[in-house]
Each structure stands twice: as C-alpha cells, then as structure tokens.
C-alpha cells in the first residue's frame, strides 16, 4: 500500500547494485546465454530492469524454445538441487547467499524509507540498532548476536562452528573443540574487542519476490522484483502464493514505476456524514476495490487485508473521537492563543500521518478516514 521511493540518482543506484551482485557471475558467459533469449538483454538489465520490463522478460524466457539456453541461465541462479528430509526436490538459490548483502545495500539508501510494510502498511519493518559488549571468550561465543557474528571478520568455518555448537546451551571455549589456529583467532579477537561497546544493525523486514523465485529463479536477484515487507505478509500470508502476471500487476506492486494502488482502493467509512454519532460498536470501515479488479481482490485475499484492517478499526475511532473534540473553530482559537499555525496544531493532535505520506503505519487508512470526515490542512494557512 506504499510505493517504494528509490534514490533520485537512479542510475547510480542501479550501477551500485549491479557492482554488488555481478561479482558472483561469469559475466561474459551469462551474457551470452541471456543474449540468446533476447539481444536486448544482459545481466545488468536483468538485475536492474523496471518491474514492467521484468514481466516482459519473463514472457520472453518462457516462450524461448531452446531449453539448453534456459538451463545455462538457471544454473547460475540455483546453486544446488537436493532432496530435503521429506525426499522432495529442493533448491539452494544464489539469492540466499546474497540476501544479507542486498538487505544492507537497501538499508544504506537514504531515500528508501523502510518504515512500514510496503504491502500492508500495518506493521513496522524499520531497521533498529542495538549495542552489546562481552568480557571474555565465553560471553562472546554464547551471547554475540548473529548479525555481529557474521560481520566479525572471523573465518566462515569458525562462525559456522560457533553457530552450530552454541545451540546446545551455555558452553565454555573448551566445549567448542576449536583447532589450535581457530582457538588462537578467537582469543585474539576477544582480546582486541572485549569490553568495547559494539553496535549491531538489525533488519526487521523480509524481502518478498513478487515474481516468485521457485518458478522464475533468474529474476530472484532483480532489485525491482524485491519488496521489503513484514514477516506476516511474506511468510504467513503470501508464502508460496503467486500473483497472476498481467497488465494490472505493475499498478499494485510497490517496487513498480507504474504503482497506483492507492488510487484504486479506498477505506470507506460507512455512513460518514453521521460520524459524530459513531462508537466502536457501530463503526464500519470497508476496504473497497474501486474498479472491481480481480487482481486487486487477489491482493486483498493474499495478505488478508480486510480482516487485518477490520481488527484495527480503533485507529479510525481515534481519529473520529479527536475530531469530535477538536472542531475547526476550536483549532483556530488554539492557533491564535498559542501562536502556532492551524495546520501544525492538526498534525500535533491527529498525527502527521493523517496528512502526509512518510510511510508511517496506517497512513492510507487514516488519510482516507480524514478526508471523509472533512479533516484536512489549509492550502494557504496564514492563521496564528
């Protein structure tokens, strides 16, 4: 429900992303294979093409008649096929190996305002920072956050051993059965870093593949096919469900340059003209598909949006109750008394998310309610 705002310098954004990901490929080899699908495409375009272009390429890929060309591309994105514990075929994707780097890349982009889920606009998904310290080797081995462990600079084999063994409970350095060289590296690291205040950046969001990686692994690293979202939308509700790929899809996907979902749906307050008499029991807010699009109905269904928003109708009630208590006349009187503009007072009372879009949770919901109860900012606010 929120469009992703990418950096203004989109060329640099794409170039930087390509530089990050392309190091994992034999570029000449994969470009040869991609070129056989279409001479207009190469790895860079595949990684950084717009969402609409990705849909076009997916059709070209599926229609291509030479399977060997397809397989040559797919094997670059699928690291391994194997049988899982239920004896079903499973895949290990290159995306899994690169996910943390992609997340860090997005976190470092100032314009990509990752605050609430871009799909539902209900849950916070913002990054957060925590600090920790350790006094000795045992505390480091048992208590170091996973994120810091991966970025500690210790070798992969040491990190893997720590991660696997410490799940068994609180252990001493002797219990980890390090070799002499591994043990020395851990001791040296702890000696150099003990009692320091160390910072850890935690990512609070999942990355969803709009065009699923199971069926389209060659798009699994395409930056505009990835949508930061809450774990509920990604794992609990969407999970393996896939959107129908059609001409409407780019209009409802937050990473798409053609996004306009907020113009196609509305949170409609039933009997809005009588909002003054509403209480929580008889308050009804309907999530409406304005053009009766089947794909938008599917969007509602996949993310369970109607039920989830109905549960939170107290958010609408809060806005309505405040509006009952603060009429335009009262707000203007407060403005004169305090020497603060009416618009600023409204933002302070009702919350700026009722008037401004900065990716706060429930923005679309509150803004639609505000419009229907005639709560708005003055275009030329000269009050004070």
C-alpha positions, 0 to 999 in steps of 0.5 A: 500500500506504499510505493517504494521511493528509490534514490533520485540518482537512479542510475547510480543506484542501479550501477551500485547494485549491479557492482554488488551482485555481478561479482558472483557471475561469469559475466561474459558467459551469462551474457551470452546465454541471456543474449540468446533469449533476447539481444536486448538483454544482459545481466545488468538489465536483468538485475536492474530492469523496471518491474514492467520490463521484468514481466516482459522478460519473463514472457520472453524466457518462457516462450524461448524454445531452446531449453539448453539456453534456459538451463545455462541461465538457471544454473547460475541462479540455483546453486544446488538441487537436493532432496530435503528430509521429506525426499522432495526436490529442493533448491539452494538459490544464489539469492540466499547467499546474497540476501544479507548483502542486498538487505544492507545495500537497501538499508544504506539508501537514504531515500528508501524509507523502510518504515512500514510494510510496503504491502500492508502498511500495518506493521513496522519493518524499520531497521533498529540498532542495538549495542552489546559488549562481552568480557571474555571468550565465553560471553562472546561465543554464547551471547554475540548476536548473529548479525555481529557474528557474521560481520566479525571478520572471523573465518566462515568455518569458525562462525559456522562452528560457533553457530552450530555448537552454541545451540546446545546451551551455555558452553565454555571455549573448551566445549567448542573443540576449536583447532589450535589456529581457530582457538588462537583467532578467537582469543585474539579477537576477544582480546582486541574487542572485549569490553568495547561497546559494539553496535549491531544493525538489525533488519526487521523486514523480509524481502518478498519476490513478487515474481516468485523465485521457485518458478522464475529463479533468474529474476530472484536477484532483480532489485525491482522484483524485491519488496521489503515487507513484514514477516506476516505478509511474506511468510504467513500470508503470501508464502508460496502464493503467486500473483497472476502476471498481467497488465494490472500487476505493475499498478499494485506492486510497490517496487513498480514505476507504474504503482497506483494502488492507492488510487484504486482502493479506498477505506470507506467509512460507512455512513460518514456524514453521521460520524459524530454519532459513531462508537466502536460498536457501530463503526464500519470501515470497508476496504473497497476495490474501486474498479472491481479488479480481480487482481486487486481482490487477489491482493486483498485475499493474499495478505488478508487485508480486510480482516487485518484492517477490520481488527484495527478499526480503533485507529479510525475511532481515534481519529473520529473521537479527536475530531469530535473534540477538536472542531475547526473553530476550536483549532483556530482559537488554539492557533491564535492563543498559542501562536502556532499555525492551524495546520501544525496544531492538526498534525500535533493532535491527529498525527502527521500521518493523517496528512502526509505520506512518510510511510508511517503505519496506517497512513492510507487508512487514516488519510482516507478516514480524514478526508471523509470526515472533512479533516484536512490542512489549509492550502494557504494557512496564514492563521496564528 
